[in-house]
Amino acid sequence: MADWQAVREQFPALSRWTYLDTATFGQLPVSASEAMQRHCRRRDELGCTDFLSWFDDADRIRAKCARLVHAGAEDVAFFQNACSALAVFLGGVDWRPGDRIVTLANEFPNNLYHPALLACREVELVETGWDGFFDALRKPARAVLLSTVNYTTGLRPPMEEVAEAARQAGALLFVDGTQSAGALDFDASRVAPDVFAVDGYKWLLCPNGAGFAYIHPRFRRVVAPQVIGWRSHKGWRSVDHLHHGAPEFVEAAEKYEGGMLPFPALYGMEASLDLILGLGIEEIEQRVLGLAAALRRVLREAGAELFEGPLASNVVAARFSGVDMSALARRLRERRVVVSARHGYLRVSAHFYNNSEDIETFQRALRWALAAG
């Protein structure tokens, strides 16, 4: 059993804020800040003369990302954010007039903006509610884009069913795991999406610029890298004699990285991964969903209408009749309780570093804020 109070001490901001907004930003553990500082001190000490060894460290971190999602290290590439991985996914497809991309209504803008621009190539973007999602895949589709957890409502689709429907429709599957990785378990070996992308600054508790993607071998066999740089050629470690000419790519997902990596952010990511893997993602998921259930009870008792999806979610979305949710979130912040508002919902999101005292503080502040409104 984890010592959650000791874990909580890794997050200094929690001594000043009742922080229930990991769906916007995860808190950075002290160990991650220290890891980034160690890297900077190492640069000063050695003058970057050991820079090739940093890539050995990156491979170690890559393996930890793979462990988190039940994959092999060769399946993982680093990206600075999820939309960069989406650009590789969409940019590598040979789109034809009449192709269909299916996504969910009210998805995160990444999954709406980029595919909408493909209209210039006569590609149709189909946005559907969850109740019509599987019907939309009864017709052939070229790609399916969706999130493991919706950023507005907390909708958590059953990913294995989604993946099977996408395969039946002949579609490539892109899954954005930013709103769940680090809080909920995701098994890439079972779901087997073409790409599963994670921006680590939310539930994975990473500094900005630290992200990764699982990229399935079948995708790597047919989709060429979109970013080409000095690390694109398979012999890039021979820096004294870098290859000149067309690059020969490795088979691993690393081929999509192209150039230099954001090493300070990656060392911070490793510390966060060590914390999460050490606690165990199964135990974290149980705790996070338990906290979310407690938040739902508080909101329901206060008179809120809750969004209910097919699966329990780490993101709780609620509405109060006649109340401006953005104004309500601002009033709560006056009591140093941090939540957010998205598209008319009050969004409340607790991670494993939260506790029952946070829930009670939220309950008291919510009563005050509703009365004050």
Secondary structure, 3 states (H helix, E strand, C coil): CCCHHHHHCCCHHHHCCEECECCCCCCCCHHHHHHHHHHHHHHHHHCCCCHHHHHHHHHHHHHHHHHHCCCCHHHEEEECCHHHHHHHHHHCCCCCCCCEEEEECCCCCHHHHHHHHHHHHCCEEEEECHHHHHHHCCCCCCEEEEECCCCCCCCCCCHHHHHHHHHHCCCEEEEECCCCECCECCCHHHHCCCEEEEECCCCCCCCCCCEEEEECHHHHHHCCCCCCCCCCCCCCCCHHHCCCCCCCCCCCHHHHCCCCCCHHHHHHHHHHHHHHHHHCHHHHHHHHHHHHHHHHHHHHHCCCEECCCCCCCCCEEEECCCCCHHHHHHHHHHCCEECEEECCEEEEECCCCCCHHHHHHHHHHHHHHHHHC
